[in-house]
Amino acid sequence: MKLLLQTSLEVKKHCESLDNKGKQELYRQVMEEAKDATENHDIDKLKKLSEIAVVIEEVCDRGVLKDFDDENPLKEANIVVESDGLTNYLFSFGDSSKLYDLRENKEEALYQAIKSNDVELVKHVLIVLLYGDFEGKVAPKGLVALLEKACEELNLSKDMKNYLEKKIRFCSFLCNFKFDKDPIELFANRSEIDYEIDKFLLSLITKKTKGEELLSEINSMIELLKKYEKFDELEYKVRRLKSELESGKSNYPTEVIRSSIKEREKEMLEIEEKYIKPVNLVDERQKLVKQLLSRYERVKLH
C-alpha cells in the first residue's frame, strides 16, 4: 500500500483530490489492511494505518464513512500485542481511529484515556500499567502524580472524577504502606469503607489467620466488598449506556444497547436482592473488626 510510505500531509492532499466514492474506497482498503495488521501483530503498520485513517476521517464529512463504523478495527479498539517476549497495549476511543500506544508514551496515553471520560477504558489502562506484564510499568507513586495532574487540568465528568479520587487514595495508601505494620490494626482503625483498601488489608490478614471460622468470616467480607464494588460498576455502565442511547452517539444499534442495559440491570437486581438489601455493609464490617481485635488481643497476651 503506497500510502504507508507517505507523510500525513501527502495522504491529506491525495485524499482531498478524490471524490466521496474514491475516499470510501481508500478508507475500505485501510480497514482491510488494519485487520490484517491486527491479526499479524504488526504494531508499526497498525499505527501507521491509524494515522492514515485519522487523516481520511478529518477530510471527509461524517456521513461519507458511516457505513464503515461496524467493521472498523481501529475504533474503540483494545489491542493487546505480544512481541519479542513483551506485552504492548494499544487503544482508541470515541469516534476516532487514533491509536494510543502505552509502550511508546504511557503518560500521554493515560492522559487521553482520562480525557475521554470513559471509566472502563481508564480502568483497563491502569490494570495494564500497574499489574500487567508490561515494559515500563508505572509505580503507584508515579501514577498518583499523573492522576492528580489529569484531575487538575481536565474537565472531567462526575463519574471519572470520583473514580480517579478513589484510585489516587488507594495508590497513596500503597505508597505509604509498611508491611511491618499489623494489617488488623490498620483495618480496624480505618474510619470509612474503601473497597480496594479494605480488600487489600483483608487479603493480608487471611495470610496470618489460622482459625477456619474467622477465616471464613474474612473471606465472606472480601466477597461482600466485591459485590458492592460490582454493583457500583454496573450502575455506572447502565448510566453511561442510557446516556449514549439518549444522545444517539453510540456506534452500536439501539437494540444492542437496550439489551445490554437490560442484562446489566438484571445483574444489579440480583446483587441488590441477595447482598445489599439483606446485609448492612457497615454493620458487618464492625462485627468483623470486633472479632479481629478480640483475636489480636488474645495473641498479644500469649
Residue, then its C-alpha position, 0 to 999 in steps of 0.5 A: m500500500k503506497l500510502l504507508l510510505q507517505t507523510s500525513l500531509e501527502v495522504k491529506k492532499h491525495c485524499e482531498s483530490l478524490d471524490n466521496k466514492g474514491k475516499q470510501e474506497l481508500y478508507r475500505q482498503v485501510m480497514e482491510e489492511a488494519k485487520d490484517a495488521t491486527e491479526n499479524h501483530d504488526i504494531d508499526k503498520l497498525k499505527k501507521l494505518s491509524e494515522i492514515a485513517v485519522v487523516i481520511e476521517e478529518v477530510c471527509d464529512r461524517g456521513v461519507l464513512k458511516d457505513f464503515d463504523d461496524e467493521n472498523p478495527l481501529k475504533e474503540a479498539n483494545i489491542v493487546v500485542e505480544s512481541d519479542g517476549l513483551t506485552n504492548y497495549l494499544f487503544s482508541f476511543g470515541d469516534s476516532s481511529k487514533l491509536y494510543d500506544l502505552r509502550e511508546n508514551k504511557e503518560e500521554a496515553l493515560y492522559q487521553a484515556i482520562k480525557s475521554n471520560d470513559v471509566e472502563l477504558v481508564k480502568h483497563v489502562l491502569i490494570v495494564l500499567l500497574y499489574g500487567d506484564f508490561e515494559g515500563k510499568v508505572a509505580p503507584k507513586g508515579l501514577v498518583a502524580l499523573l492522576e492528580k495532574a489529569c484531575e487538575e487540568l481536565n474537565l472531567s465528568k462526575d463519574m471519572k472524577n470520583y473514580l480517579e479520587k478513589k484510585i489516587r487514595f488507594c495508590s497513596f495508601l500503597c505508597n505509604f504502606k509498611f508491611d511491618k505494620d499489623p494489617i488488623e490494626l490498620f483495618a480496624n482503625r480505618s474510619e470509612i469503607d474503601y473497597e480496594i483498601d479494605k480488600f487489600l488489608l483483608s487479603l493480608i490478614t487471611k495470610k496470618t489467620k489460622g482459625e477456619e471460622l474467622l477465616s471464613e468470616i474474612n473471606s465472606m467480607i472480601e466477597l461482600l466488598k466485591k459485590y458492592e464494588k460490582f454493583d457500583e460498576l454496573e450502575y455506572k455502565v447502565r448510566r453511561l449506556k442510557s446516556e449514549l442511547e439518549s444522545g444517539k452517539s453510540n456506534y452500536p444499534t439501539e437494540v444492542i444497547r437496550s439489551s445490554i442495559k437490560e442484562r446489566e440491570k438484571e445483574m444489579l437486581e440480583i446483587e441488590e436482592k441477595y447482598i445489599k438489601p439483606v446485609n448492612l455493609v457497615d454493620e458487618r464490617q464492625k462485627l468483623v473488626k470486633q472479632l479481629l481485635s478480640r483475636y489480636e488481643r488474645v495473641k498479644l497476651h500469649 
